[in-house]
Amino acid sequence: MFNLVLSLFLFILTPLFSQDAYINKMKGQLEIFDSQGKDIKPAIHSPLYVGYTIRTAKNGKCEIIFKDKSVIFISENSEIKIDKTLIQDENRDFSLNFLSGKILFFVQRILNSNYKIKTPTAVCAVRGTDFSIIVSSSSSLVGLFDGKMDIEKDNQIKELNPGSEAEISNEIFINNRLSSIMEKEKKRADKLKKYVEKLRRKMEIREKKIKEKQEKSREKIENFKNRK
């Protein structure tokens, strides 16, 4: 019985590490669909997995935390799909499909990272950074505030540096200054940066405690087995 109870305890803790992301905050109308197109009722701490689509309405917005400690702030009338979220130690392979709207990204820095955001007009290869993307059906506007990013379109790659932006429609146009729209996004990012850092510290503490509990539980199970 003791062995069964401890095994169940470990089983309960496992989902905290297996989820790809979760909703940390939400406001207004929000829709979530799983990989099969099934409607999932959104709620605070709702788990999100590969294949899930998140869509906000006119009055909706939400904050999503990913398992690599990246944080995104989805504005109203926006839609994004989680394509891939593989992470192990200092290796990451992420892919998000940003379909429409506006999202502010805080991507966690990781040593070996393949992090791509696909839009209808380009692919953004991210190297741990803070940025905003505004997407319509015909163009994408990317403002970079910190870090590095490559913009890819039709086998063409251009590097984006902090304080600049890219407009992508039929081709990639780089502006070495932020537009008034992206200046507002940068100010919003500056205000949220400390909040994001605090979230990441909390996640690290939480993960450490859970791992310690898991290890202690495993030791108890092994000790119980050895006494038999």
N, C-alpha and C positions, 0 to 999 in steps of 0.2 A: 504493500500500500504506500509506504514511504517513497519508494522508487517511482511509483506511478504519479504521485503528487508532484514530485520535483520535475519529472519529465513534462507534466502538464504546465508547470510554471515556465519552463524553458520554451515550450510551444507558444505560450501566450506572449512572451517577450519577442519572439521571432518576427511578427509582423511589423514591429517598430523599426526593424532594419530592412525588411523586404519591400516596403512601399517605395515607389520611385519619387514621390513628392506628396505634399498635402496642402490643403487650404489653411492658411494661418488667419486670414481675415477676409471678410466679404461684406459687400453692401449692395442693396438693390437686387435686380434680377440676374441670375446666373444659371447657365445650363451646362451640364456635364454629360458626355456620351462616352461609353466604353468602346473597346476595339470592335465590338459587334454592332455598334450604333444604338445600344440600349441606353435609355435615359436613366441617369443616376441622380438621385436627390442630393443637391449640394448642402453642405453644412460645415461649420468650423471643424477643422482637423479631419475632414473627409480625405481618405487616401486616394492618390492618383497614380496610375500605372501607365506603362507603355501602351500606346494605342488610344489613350483617352484624349478627347477633345474638350476644351474649355471655351465657352462662348458667353460674353457679357452682353446685356441689352443696353438700351439707351441710358438707363439710370444705374447700370451695374458696374461694379469694379471689384477686384479681388487681389489678394496677395498670396503668392504661392512660394513655398520653400521646397527646394529639391534636396535629395540625399547627399549631394556634394556640397551643400551649404550655399548654393546659389539662390538668389531671391529675385523674383520678378513681380512687378506691379502692373497688373492688367487694367487698362482704362476701359471706359464704356465703348460699346459697339466694336468689340475686338474678338478675335478667334485665334486660338493656337492649338496645335496638336503635338503630343509627346511621341516622337518617333523612336528614340533610343536613349537609354540612361544606364550605360554600363560603367561601373566604377569599382576599382580594387586598388587599395593602398594609394600610391601616387599616380595611378593610371586612370584616365577618364575618356570615355567615348560617348558623347552626347549629341543628339540631333533633335531640334525642335522645328516644327513646320508652322511658321507664322503666316496666317492666311489673310488677316485684315485687322485694321485698328491701330492702337498705340500701346506700346509696352516699354516700361523702363526696366532695364536689366542690371543686376549686380552679380556678375559671374565670378565665382570663387577661383582664386589662383591655385592651380595644381601643376605639379612638375611635368608630367607627360599627359598632355591634353589634346583631344580631338573634339572640339566643341563647335558645332555648326548650327546656324539658324537659317532655314530656308524661307525665302519670301517668294511671291509670284514673279519677281523680276531678277532675283540674285540669291547668292549664298554668302553668308557672313561667317568667316572663320575666326573664332574668338580665342584670344590668349589671356584670359583672366582680366576682366575689365568692367567698367561701368559705361553704359551707353543707352540710348533710346532709339527705337525704330518706329516709324509711322508708315503704315502700309495701306495702299489702295490696290485696286485690281490692275492698274496700269503703271504704278511706280512705287518705289520704296525710298524713304528718306532716313538715313542713318546718321545720328550725331554721336561722336565719340568723346567721352569726358576724361577717361583714364585708361591706360594700358595700350594694347595694340590690337589691330584687326585687319584682316584681308577681305576685300570684297571681290567675289568671283562672278563672272557672267560671260557665257559663250567663250570659254577658254581664256578669257582675259582676267588678270588678277591685278588689283591695285591696293596699295597699303594705305590705311587710314590712321592718322596720328591724333593724339589728344588735342581737343580744341578745333577739330575740323569735322566736316560732314560729307557724306556722299549721297548724291541723288541718282537713282538707278531706274531707267525706263528702257529705252532701246540700247543705251550704252551707259557706262559709269562716268559720272561727272563729279570730280572732287573739288570741294570748296574749302580753302584753308582757314576759313572763319565760320563760326556757327551763325546760322540764321536766327532771326528773332524768335522763331518757334523753338529751335533747339537751345537757345539761351535760357528760355523759360524752363525747359526740361533739365538743363544743367543745374539751375538753381534748385529745382525740386530734388535732383539727385544729391546735391550738396547737403540739403536739409535731412535727407533720409539716410545718409551714409553712416552716421553714428548709430542710428537705430538698427541698421543691418549688421553692423559689427557686434552690437549687443546680442542680437538674435543668434549670431554664429557662436558667440561665447557660451550662450545658454545651451545650444545644441551640443557643443563639445562636452560640457559638464554632464548633460543628460546621457549622452552616449557612453561616457566613461563610467557613470554609475550603473547603467544597465549592463555593460560588459563585466563589471566587477560582480554584479549579482549573478550573472550567467556563470562566471568562473567559479564562484563559491558554490553554486548549485551543482555544477559538474563534479566538484571535489567531494561534496556530500554524497552524491550518487556513487562515485567510485569507492569512497570509504565504506558506504553501506554494502556494496557488492563484495568488497574484500573481507568484511566481517562474516559473510555467509560461509 
